[in-house]
Amino acid sequence: MTPFKRILLAIVMAMAMTPTALSQIVSDYYSKFNADSIRTDFRDQPYFGLYKDNYFIFGPPIGHKPTASNTNIKFQISLGVRLTNATLPFGTYLHLFYTQKVFWNILENSMPMTDLNFNPGIGLTKPLFIKNRYVGKVALLVEHESNGRDSIQSRSWNKISLAANIIIDPNIMVHGKVWIPIIDGQNNKDILNYCGIYQVGIQAMTDNRKFTSSVTLVKRKGWKPNYNVILDFAYRFSTKYNWYFYAQYYNGYGEGLLDYNKHTSQLRLGIVFKPNLFSDF
C-alpha cells in the first residue's frame, strides 16, 4: 500500500469510528480538555491568537542548481480573531481569520518580495466532544485568496470550505478540508489543476510535546493520483517556549499564487510558532 493510500485509509477509518470507539482512544492526557474547559477556553481566550503555523524559513530547491532567484525565504503570518463572546447556535463560535504567505528573494539585488499571498476568511468553528472529552473541531469558512497584483500577474479565487480536525490518538490528529471554488481571477482559470480541490493530512507529536511532524496532501483536479505534498518537522528544546526549529519540504504546484502552475521542490529551514495542541491547515 502506498503512503498516500495509508494516510487516506487512516482518515477514512477515523471518520468511520463510532463515538464510543473514538472516545476510548483519547487518552488521559486530554482528560483536562473536557467540554466545560474547552467551551470556557473558546469563550475566554484572547481575541487575537494563532490560527495556522507562523514560520520564517529559508532554503534551496531540490533537484536543481541553487541560484539567487530560486533560493529564498518563505514566511507565513496567520492569526484568528474571535468575533463573539457568546456561543452561537449549534455550539459554534464566529471567527475572522487572516493568513499571509510571502516569498522573499533576499539573495537578489534589492532583495525583492516576489510573491505576497493574502488569505482572509470568516467562518463558524464548532468544537467536538464525545462523552465530555474534546476530540477535535469542524469549521465552515468563506475564504478569499489573492496576490494583490494587477494586469497579467493578478491571481485570485474564493472558496467555501468545510474543514475538520479529528484527534484519533493522544499524539495523532488527522485533518481534512474540502472546498467549493469560486474562481474570479482572469489569469488563473485553471487553478484547480494546480492548487487542488481538497486536502487531507496527519500530524503527530511526541509525548513530551517537543517533536512534531506532519504530512499534508493536496489533491489536484483529475482522477490521477496527483498530489501536492508538504512535509513538516519541528523540534523545540524546551516546553517553556512556543517556538520550534523547523524544516519544511514542499513538492508540487501552487506553493505561491504568482507561479501557481510551476512545479516546486523546495527544502527550507528556520523557526515556527505553533498554536496550542494541534495546528490548523
Disulfide bonds with the S-S distance in Angstrom:
none
